[in-house]
């Protein structure tokens, strides 16, 4: 069953945040991630407003978790820590 990584991000320092975006794709590629939404225009209708919203599809929940906890992603995450406010959730998709 597919799973989705849903992230909401507000970038505080675009120059430092680029260090994250330069290397994070290595992890996503390794785990077969498919980006369904990444940035672009959005409207926050309820709750905390973030400037970027990202939805990434994985083949299953375990693969999404493995990607997040991978050495590659954690190295990228260290580059963004302190340079953005992020909220990340991984959710299992519905059966077709």
C-alpha distances in whole Angstrom, upper triangle without the diagonal:
4,7,10,14,16,20,23,26,30,32,35,36,35,37,35,32,32,32,29,28,30,28,24,23,23,20,18,19,19,15,14,14,15,17,17,19,22,25,27,29,27,29,28,29,29,29,29,30,28,29,26,23,20,16,14,11,9,7,5,7,10,11,11,14,15,16,18,20,21,24,24,22,25,28,27,26,30,31,30,31,34,33,31,29,26,23,20,17,13,11,7,6,7,6,9
4,7,10,13,17,20,23,26,28,32,33,32,33,32,29,29,29,25,24,26,24,21,20,20,18,15,16,17,13,12,11,11,13,13,16,18,22,23,25,24,26,25,26,26,26,27,27,25,26,23,19,16,12,10,7,6,5,4,7,10,9,9,12,14,14,15,18,19,22,22,20,22,25,24,23,27,28,27,28,31,30,28,26,23,20,17,14,11,9,6,5,8,8,10
4,7,10,13,17,19,23,25,28,30,29,31,29,26,26,26,23,22,24,22,19,18,19,16,14,16,16,12,12,10,11,12,12,14,16,19,22,23,22,24,23,24,24,23,23,24,22,23,20,16,14,10,8,6,5,6,5,5,8,8,7,9,12,12,12,15,17,20,20,17,19,22,21,20,24,25,23,24,27,27,24,23,19,17,13,10,7,6,4,5,9,11,12
4,6,10,13,16,20,22,25,26,25,28,26,23,23,24,20,19,22,20,17,16,18,15,12,15,16,13,12,9,9,10,9,11,13,16,18,20,18,20,19,21,21,20,20,20,18,19,16,13,10,7,5,5,6,9,8,8,11,10,7,10,13,12,12,15,16,20,19,16,18,21,19,18,22,23,21,22,24,24,21,20,16,14,10,8,6,5,6,7,10,13,15
4,6,10,13,17,18,21,23,22,24,23,19,20,21,17,16,19,18,14,14,16,13,11,14,15,12,12,9,10,9,10,11,11,14,17,19,17,19,18,20,20,19,18,18,16,17,14,11,8,6,5,6,8,11,11,9,11,10,7,9,12,10,9,13,14,17,16,13,15,18,16,15,18,19,17,18,21,20,17,16,12,10,7,6,4,7,9,10,14,17,18
4,7,10,14,16,19,21,20,23,22,18,20,21,17,16,19,19,15,16,18,16,13,17,18,16,16,12,12,10,10,9,10,12,15,16,14,16,15,17,16,15,15,14,12,14,11,7,6,5,7,9,11,14,14,12,15,14,11,12,15,13,12,15,17,20,19,15,17,19,17,15,19,19,17,17,20,19,16,14,10,8,6,5,6,8,11,12,15,18,20
4,6,10,12,16,17,17,20,18,15,17,18,14,14,17,17,14,15,18,15,14,17,19,17,17,14,14,11,12,10,9,10,13,15,13,15,13,16,16,14,13,12,10,11,8,6,5,7,9,12,14,17,17,15,17,16,13,14,16,14,12,15,17,19,18,14,15,17,15,13,16,16,13,14,16,15,12,10,7,6,4,6,9,11,14,15,19,22,23
4,7,10,13,16,15,19,18,14,16,18,15,15,18,19,16,17,20,18,17,20,22,20,21,17,17,14,14,11,10,9,12,13,11,12,11,14,13,12,9,9,6,8,6,5,6,9,12,15,17,21,21,19,21,20,16,17,20,17,15,18,20,22,20,17,17,19,16,14,17,17,13,14,15,14,10,8,6,5,7,9,12,14,17,18,21,25,26
4,6,9,12,12,15,14,11,13,15,13,12,16,17,14,16,19,18,17,21,22,21,22,18,18,15,16,13,10,9,12,13,12,14,12,16,15,14,11,9,6,6,5,6,8,12,14,17,20,23,23,21,23,22,18,19,21,18,16,19,20,21,20,16,17,18,15,13,15,14,11,12,12,10,7,6,4,7,9,12,15,17,21,22,25,28,29
4,6,9,10,13,13,10,13,15,13,14,17,18,17,19,22,21,20,23,25,25,25,22,22,18,19,15,13,10,13,14,13,14,13,16,16,14,11,9,5,5,6,9,11,15,17,21,23,27,27,25,27,26,22,22,24,22,19,22,23,24,22,19,19,20,16,14,16,15,11,12,11,9,6,5,7,9,12,15,18,21,24,25,28,32,33
4,6,6,10,9,7,10,12,11,11,15,16,15,18,20,20,20,23,25,25,25,22,22,19,20,17,14,11,14,15,15,17,16,20,20,18,14,12,9,8,8,11,13,17,19,22,24,28,28,27,28,26,23,23,25,22,19,22,23,23,21,18,18,18,15,13,14,12,9,10,10,6,4,6,8,12,14,18,20,23,27,28,31,34,35
4,6,9,9,8,11,13,13,14,17,18,18,20,23,23,23,26,28,28,29,25,26,23,24,21,17,15,17,18,18,19,18,22,22,19,16,14,11,10,12,15,17,20,22,26,28,32,32,30,31,29,26,26,27,24,22,24,25,24,23,20,19,19,16,14,15,13,10,10,8,5,5,7,10,14,17,20,23,26,30,31,34,38,39
4,6,6,6,9,10,11,12,14,17,17,19,22,22,22,25,27,27,28,26,26,23,25,22,18,16,18,20,20,22,22,25,25,23,19,17,14,13,14,17,18,22,23,27,28,32,33,31,32,30,27,27,28,25,22,24,24,24,22,19,19,18,15,14,14,11,9,11,9,5,7,10,13,17,19,22,25,28,32,33,36,39,40
4,6,5,6,9,10,10,12,15,15,17,20,21,21,23,25,26,26,24,24,21,22,19,16,14,16,18,19,21,21,25,25,24,20,18,15,12,12,16,17,20,21,25,27,31,31,30,31,29,26,26,27,24,22,24,24,23,21,19,19,18,15,14,15,12,10,12,11,8,9,12,14,17,19,23,25,28,31,32,35,38,39
4,5,5,7,10,10,11,14,15,17,19,21,21,23,25,26,27,25,25,23,25,22,18,17,19,21,23,25,25,29,29,27,24,22,18,16,16,19,19,23,23,27,29,32,33,32,32,30,27,28,28,24,23,25,24,23,20,19,19,17,14,15,14,11,10,13,12,9,11,15,16,20,21,25,27,30,33,34,38,40,41
4,5,5,7,9,10,12,13,16,18,19,20,22,24,25,26,24,25,22,25,22,19,17,20,22,23,26,25,29,29,27,23,21,18,17,16,19,19,22,23,26,27,31,31,30,30,28,25,25,25,22,20,22,21,20,18,16,16,14,11,12,11,7,7,9,9,6,9,13,14,18,19,23,25,28,31,33,36,39,40
4,5,5,7,9,11,11,13,16,16,17,19,21,22,23,20,21,19,21,18,15,14,17,19,20,22,22,26,26,24,21,19,15,14,13,15,15,18,19,22,24,27,28,27,27,25,22,22,23,19,17,19,19,18,16,14,14,13,10,10,10,7,5,9,9,6,7,11,12,15,16,20,22,25,28,29,33,36,37
4,5,5,6,9,10,12,14,15,16,18,20,21,22,20,20,18,20,18,15,14,17,20,21,24,24,28,28,27,23,21,18,16,14,16,16,19,19,22,24,27,28,27,27,25,22,23,23,20,18,20,20,19,16,14,15,13,10,11,12,9,8,12,13,10,11,14,15,18,18,22,23,26,29,30,33,36,37
4,6,5,7,9,11,13,14,15,17,19,20,21,20,21,19,22,20,17,17,20,23,24,27,27,30,31,29,25,24,20,18,17,19,18,20,20,23,24,27,28,27,27,24,22,22,22,18,17,19,17,16,13,12,13,10,8,10,10,6,7,11,12,10,12,15,15,19,19,22,23,27,29,31,34,37,38
4,5,6,6,9,11,11,12,15,16,17,19,17,18,16,19,18,14,15,18,21,22,25,24,28,28,26,23,21,18,17,15,16,14,17,16,20,20,24,24,23,23,21,18,19,18,15,14,15,15,14,11,9,10,9,5,7,8,5,5,9,11,9,10,13,13,15,15,18,19,23,25,27,31,33,34
4,6,5,7,10,11,11,13,15,16,17,15,16,14,17,15,12,12,16,19,20,23,23,27,27,26,23,21,17,16,13,14,13,15,15,18,19,22,23,23,23,20,18,19,19,15,14,17,16,15,12,11,13,11,8,9,11,9,8,12,14,12,12,15,14,16,16,18,19,22,25,26,29,32,32
4,6,7,9,11,12,13,15,17,17,16,17,16,19,18,15,16,18,22,23,27,27,31,31,30,27,25,21,19,17,18,16,18,17,20,21,24,25,25,25,22,20,21,20,16,16,18,16,15,12,11,13,11,8,11,12,10,11,14,17,14,15,18,17,20,19,22,22,25,27,28,32,34,35
4,6,6,8,10,11,12,14,15,14,16,16,19,19,16,17,21,24,25,28,28,32,32,30,27,26,22,21,18,19,16,18,16,19,19,22,23,22,22,19,17,18,17,13,13,15,13,12,8,8,10,8,6,9,11,9,11,14,17,15,16,18,17,19,18,20,20,24,26,27,30,32,33
4,5,6,7,9,10,11,13,11,13,13,16,16,13,15,19,22,23,25,25,29,29,27,25,23,20,19,16,16,13,15,13,15,15,18,19,19,18,16,14,15,14,10,10,12,11,11,7,6,9,8,5,8,10,9,10,13,16,15,15,16,14,16,14,17,17,20,22,23,27,29,30
4,5,5,6,8,10,10,9,11,11,14,14,13,15,18,22,23,26,26,29,30,29,26,25,21,20,17,16,13,14,12,14,14,17,18,19,18,15,14,16,14,11,12,14,12,13,9,8,12,11,9,11,14,13,13,17,20,18,17,19,17,18,16,18,17,20,22,22,26,28,28
4,6,5,6,9,10,10,13,13,17,18,16,19,22,25,26,29,30,33,33,32,29,28,25,24,20,20,17,17,14,15,15,17,19,19,18,15,14,15,13,10,12,13,10,10,7,8,11,10,9,12,14,14,15,18,21,20,20,22,19,21,18,20,19,22,23,24,27,29,29
4,5,5,6,9,9,12,13,16,17,16,19,22,25,26,28,28,31,31,30,28,27,23,23,20,19,15,15,12,13,12,14,16,15,14,11,10,12,10,6,8,10,7,8,5,5,9,10,9,11,13,14,15,17,20,20,19,20,18,18,16,17,15,18,19,21,24,26,27
4,5,5,6,5,8,9,13,14,13,16,19,23,23,26,26,29,29,28,26,25,22,21,18,16,13,12,9,10,9,12,14,14,14,10,9,11,10,7,9,12,10,12,9,8,12,13,11,12,16,16,16,18,21,20,19,20,17,18,15,15,14,16,17,18,22,23,24
4,5,5,6,9,10,14,16,15,18,21,25,25,29,29,32,32,31,30,29,25,24,21,19,16,15,11,12,11,13,15,16,16,12,12,14,12,9,12,14,12,13,10,11,14,15,13,16,18,18,19,21,25,23,23,24,21,21,18,19,17,19,20,20,23,24,25
4,6,8,11,13,17,19,18,22,24,28,28,31,31,34,34,33,31,31,27,27,23,22,18,17,13,13,11,12,14,15,14,10,11,13,10,8,11,13,10,11,9,10,13,14,14,16,18,19,20,22,25,25,24,25,22,22,19,19,17,19,20,21,24,25,25
4,6,9,12,15,17,17,21,24,27,27,30,29,32,32,31,30,29,26,26,22,20,16,15,11,10,8,9,10,11,10,7,8,10,8,6,10,11,9,12,10,10,14,15,15,16,19,20,20,22,25,25,24,24,21,21,17,17,14,16,16,17,20,21,22
4,7,10,13,15,16,20,22,25,26,28,29,31,31,31,30,29,26,26,22,20,16,14,10,9,7,8,10,12,12,9,9,12,11,9,12,15,13,16,14,13,17,18,17,18,22,22,22,24,27,26,25,25,22,22,18,18,15,16,16,16,19,20,20
4,6,9,12,12,16,19,22,22,25,25,27,28,27,26,25,22,22,18,16,12,10,6,6,5,8,10,12,12,9,8,12,11,9,11,14,13,16,14,12,16,17,15,16,20,20,19,22,25,24,22,22,19,18,15,15,13,14,14,14,18,19,19
4,6,9,11,14,16,19,20,23,23,26,26,26,26,24,22,21,17,15,11,9,6,5,7,9,12,14,15,12,11,15,15,12,14,17,17,19,17,15,19,20,18,19,22,22,21,23,26,25,23,23,20,19,16,16,14,15,15,14,17,18,18
4,6,7,11,12,15,16,19,20,23,24,24,23,21,18,17,13,11,8,6,4,6,9,12,14,15,17,15,12,16,17,14,15,18,18,20,18,15,19,20,17,18,21,21,19,22,24,22,20,20,17,17,15,15,14,15,16,15,18,20,20
4,7,10,11,14,14,17,18,20,21,22,22,20,18,17,13,10,8,5,6,7,10,13,15,16,19,17,14,18,19,16,17,21,21,24,21,19,22,23,20,20,24,23,21,24,26,24,21,21,18,17,15,15,14,14,15,13,16,18,18
4,7,8,10,10,13,15,17,19,19,19,17,14,13,10,7,5,5,7,10,13,16,18,18,21,19,16,19,20,18,18,21,22,24,21,19,21,23,19,19,23,22,19,22,23,21,18,18,16,15,14,15,15,15,17,16,18,21,21
4,6,10,10,14,15,18,19,19,18,16,13,11,7,6,4,7,8,12,15,18,20,20,22,20,17,19,20,17,17,21,21,22,20,17,20,20,17,17,20,19,16,19,21,18,15,16,14,14,13,15,15,17,19,18,21,24,24
4,7,8,11,13,16,18,18,16,13,10,8,5,5,6,9,12,15,18,22,23,23,25,23,20,22,23,20,19,23,23,25,22,19,21,22,18,18,21,19,16,19,20,17,14,14,13,14,14,16,18,19,22,21,24,27,27
4,6,10,13,16,18,19,17,14,12,9,7,8,9,12,14,17,21,24,25,25,28,26,23,25,27,23,23,26,27,28,25,23,25,25,22,21,24,22,20,22,23,20,17,17,16,17,18,19,21,22,24,23,25,28,28
4,7,10,13,16,17,16,13,11,9,8,9,11,14,17,20,23,26,28,27,30,28,25,27,29,26,25,29,30,31,29,26,28,28,25,24,27,25,22,24,24,21,19,18,18,18,19,21,22,23,25,24,26,29,29
4,7,10,12,14,13,10,9,8,8,8,11,13,16,19,23,26,26,26,29,27,24,26,29,26,25,28,29,31,29,26,27,29,25,24,27,25,22,24,24,21,18,17,16,16,17,18,20,21,23,22,24,27,27
4,6,9,11,11,8,9,9,10,10,13,15,19,21,25,28,28,27,30,29,26,28,30,28,26,30,32,33,31,28,29,31,27,26,28,27,24,25,25,23,19,18,17,17,18,19,21,21,24,23,25,28,28
4,6,7,8,6,8,9,10,10,13,15,19,21,25,28,28,26,29,29,25,26,29,27,25,28,30,32,31,27,28,30,27,25,27,27,23,23,23,21,18,16,15,14,16,17,20,20,23,22,24,28,28
4,7,9,8,11,13,14,13,16,17,21,23,27,29,29,28,31,31,27,28,31,30,28,31,33,35,34,30,31,33,30,28,30,30,26,27,26,25,21,19,18,17,18,19,21,21,23,23,24,28,28
4,7,8,11,14,15,14,17,18,22,24,27,29,28,27,30,30,26,27,30,29,27,29,32,34,33,29,30,32,29,27,29,29,26,25,25,24,20,18,17,15,17,17,20,20,22,22,24,27,28
4,6,9,13,14,14,16,18,21,24,26,29,28,26,28,29,25,25,29,27,25,27,30,32,31,27,27,30,27,24,27,27,23,22,22,22,18,15,14,12,15,15,19,19,22,23,24,28,30
4,7,10,12,12,15,17,20,23,26,29,28,26,28,28,24,25,28,26,23,26,28,30,29,25,25,27,25,22,24,24,20,19,18,18,14,11,11,10,13,15,18,19,23,24,26,30,31
4,7,9,10,14,16,20,23,25,29,28,26,29,28,25,25,28,26,23,26,28,30,28,25,25,27,24,21,23,23,19,19,18,17,13,11,11,11,14,16,19,20,24,24,26,30,31
4,6,7,11,14,17,20,23,27,26,25,27,26,22,23,25,23,21,24,25,27,25,21,22,23,20,18,20,19,16,16,16,14,10,8,8,9,12,14,18,19,23,23,26,29,30
4,7,10,14,17,20,23,27,27,26,28,27,23,24,26,24,21,25,26,27,25,22,22,23,20,18,20,19,15,17,16,14,10,10,10,12,14,17,19,21,24,24,27,31,31
4,7,10,13,17,20,23,24,23,25,23,20,21,23,20,18,22,23,24,22,19,20,21,17,16,19,17,14,16,16,14,11,10,9,11,12,14,17,18,21,22,24,28,28
4,7,10,14,17,20,21,20,22,21,17,19,21,18,17,20,22,23,21,18,20,21,18,16,20,19,16,17,18,16,13,12,10,10,10,12,14,15,18,18,21,24,25
4,7,10,13,17,17,17,19,17,14,16,18,15,14,18,19,21,19,15,18,19,16,15,19,18,15,17,19,17,14,13,11,10,9,11,11,13,16,16,19,22,22
4,7,10,13,14,14,16,15,12,14,16,14,14,17,18,21,19,16,18,20,18,17,21,20,18,20,22,20,17,16,13,12,10,10,10,10,12,12,15,18,19
4,7,10,11,12,14,12,9,12,14,11,12,15,16,19,16,14,17,19,16,16,20,20,18,20,23,21,19,18,15,14,11,11,9,10,12,12,15,17,18
4,7,8,10,12,10,8,12,13,11,13,16,16,20,18,16,19,21,19,19,22,23,21,23,26,25,22,22,18,17,13,12,10,10,10,9,12,14,15
4,5,7,9,6,6,9,10,9,11,14,14,18,16,15,18,20,19,19,22,23,22,24,27,26,24,23,20,18,15,13,10,10,9,10,13,14,15
4,7,9,7,8,11,11,11,14,16,16,19,19,17,20,23,22,22,25,26,26,27,30,30,28,27,23,21,18,16,12,12,10,10,12,12,13
4,6,5,7,9,10,11,13,15,15,19,19,17,20,23,22,22,25,26,25,26,30,29,27,26,22,20,17,14,10,9,7,8,11,11,13
4,5,5,6,9,10,11,12,14,18,18,16,18,21,21,20,23,25,24,24,27,28,25,24,20,18,14,11,7,7,6,8,11,13,15
4,5,5,6,9,10,10,12,15,16,15,16,20,20,19,22,24,24,24,27,28,26,25,21,19,16,13,10,11,10,12,15,16,18
4,5,5,6,9,10,10,14,14,13,15,18,18,17,21,22,22,23,26,26,25,24,21,19,15,14,10,12,11,13,16,17,19
4,5,5,6,9,10,13,13,11,13,16,16,15,18,20,19,20,23,23,21,21,17,15,12,10,7,9,9,12,15,17,19
4,5,5,6,8,12,13,11,12,15,15,14,17,19,19,19,22,23,21,20,17,15,11,10,7,10,11,14,17,19,21
4,6,5,6,9,10,9,11,14,14,14,17,19,19,20,23,24,23,22,19,18,14,13,11,13,14,16,20,21,23
4,6,5,9,8,7,9,12,11,12,15,16,16,17,21,21,20,20,17,16,13,13,11,14,14,17,20,22,24
4,6,9,9,6,7,10,10,9,12,14,14,14,18,18,17,17,14,13,10,10,9,13,14,17,21,23,25
4,7,8,7,6,10,11,10,12,15,15,15,19,20,19,19,16,15,13,13,12,15,17,20,23,25,27
4,5,5,6,9,10,10,12,15,16,16,20,21,20,21,18,18,15,16,15,18,19,21,25,26,28
4,6,5,6,9,10,11,13,15,15,19,20,20,21,19,20,17,19,18,21,22,25,29,30,32
4,6,5,7,9,10,11,13,15,18,18,19,20,18,19,17,18,18,21,22,24,28,30,31
4,5,5,6,9,10,11,12,16,16,16,17,14,15,13,15,14,18,20,22,26,28,29
4,5,5,6,9,10,10,14,15,15,16,14,15,13,15,16,19,21,24,28,30,32
4,5,5,7,9,10,14,14,15,17,16,18,16,19,19,23,25,27,31,33,35
4,5,5,7,9,12,12,13,15,13,16,14,17,18,21,24,26,29,32,33
4,5,5,6,10,10,10,12,10,12,12,15,16,19,22,24,28,31,32
4,6,5,9,10,11,13,13,15,15,18,19,23,26,28,32,34,36
4,6,8,8,10,13,13,16,16,19,21,24,27,29,33,35,37
4,6,5,6,9,9,13,13,17,19,22,25,27,31,34,35
4,5,7,8,9,12,13,17,19,22,26,28,32,35,36
4,6,8,10,13,15,19,21,25,28,31,34,37,39
4,7,10,13,15,19,22,25,28,30,34,37,38
4,6,10,12,16,19,22,26,27,31,34,35
4,7,10,14,17,20,24,25,29,32,34
4,6,10,13,16,20,22,25,28,30
4,7,10,13,17,19,22,25,27
4,7,10,14,16,19,22,24
4,6,10,12,16,19,21
4,7,10,13,16,18
4,6,10,13,15
4,7,9,12
4,7,9
4,6
4
